[in-house]
Amino acid sequence: LKMVRWRGTLTQPFSVKLFKGIWNAHPRYATKTVMVKDNDVDGAFSVLNRLMESEGLLQIVRRTQFYQKPYMQRKQLSLQASTAIFNEDMQGKMRFLMRKNRADPFPGQITT
C-alpha cells in the first residue's frame, strides 16, 4: 500500500512543522496602510482590524498569545486537519449537488 499524503488548506502553527520551507513559500509580512479621513480614527481602526481578521493575523495572535503545551498543539492540529478535510469533502458534495444539467436533478429522491 502506498501512503497518500493529504494536501489541503491547513495553516501551519508556529511549533509544528507540516513541510520544509513553508516560510520561504509564503511572504512573511506585507505592509498595509490605512488612511485616516477627517480625524476618524475609530473608522480607520475598524478597517485595519477587518483587514487583519481577513488575513488571519488576529487568529494567529490570539492562538500564540499564551504558551500551549505540546499535546494541546497536537490536539489543535488534529482538529484543524479533520475540519479542513470535512469542509473540503462537503464542498465537493455541494459542487456535485449544485451543478446544472444533470440527468437526475435530485439523486436519491423518489419522484412520482
Secondary structure, 3 states (H helix, E strand, C coil): CCCCCCCCCCCCCCCCCCCCCHHHHCCCCCCCCCCCCCCCHHHHHHHHHHHHHHHCHHHHHHHCCCCCCHHHHHHHHHHHHHHHHHHHHHHHHHHHHHCCCCCCCCCCCCCC
